[in-house]
């Protein structure tokens, strides 16, 4: 699989990530509620690979690549949240 295909797959799979609603209490007694995204589930990546016939070592490589992109995205999202506070 080419990197461009993996990049496109990452964005398709991003729609499967869970969203959590988190309420954060503030020192003044008020609170802030925000949405936080979780990692792309393994089962979503597995289903995507089964659909497109990616197996064996190619699956493991794809999983590692998408997981690395996902972690970078999650880290960037956390940094943006921290900057907003």
Buried (B, 14 or more C-beta within 10 A) or exposed (E): BEEEEBEEBBEEBBEBBEEEEEEEEEEEEEEEEEEEBEEBEEEBBEEBBEEEEBEEEEBEEBBEBBBEBBEEBBEEEEEEEEEEE
